[in-house]
Amino acid sequence: LRSYAQTLIYFPGSHGTIHPVPPTSRKKVLYVQPLAGGEVERLLHAMQAPFNQCAGGREAVTIAASRPLTCVLTPLQLADMSTTTLIEALHNAAPGLKVIVIADNPAVSEAVAVMQAGAHAVVDSHRLSTGLYHQVAPLLRGA
């Protein structure tokens, strides 16, 4: 059976089929302060992307400093620090680490602020099925 996420994700030429991450290039994704509903988790499972979750920004920085990660997914609003502070701390702990910010209907000013802080991308939470896939899958494949 196909998962809900697999039916939503479109990849050019595949008509909704998910292309799993090649086994030789599996890298971990870190998902900070998971959102309610589990949609991000379903998408990561559909991509067959290995991932870990953590409760907040401080824990994310500790994890990033201790193990290699492909990227970090974080909501725009964190309980323990600002997103711009998190991005800076992650880049100090793991230079080159990609940070993808998930925002609920982000204003242009919010998106610009986190991009200027060094975010790899900003994904609208209402468009996770396409936005997140197109940002995370190439990173997992090493593209």
Secondary structure, 3 states (H helix, E strand, C coil): CCCHHHHHCCCCCCCCCCCCCCHHHCCCEEEECCCCCCHHHHHHHHCCCCEEEECCHHHHHHHHHHCCCCEEEEECCCCCCCHHHHHHHHHHHCCCCEEEEEECCCCHHHHHHHHHCCCCEEEEHHHHHHHHHHHHHHHHCCC
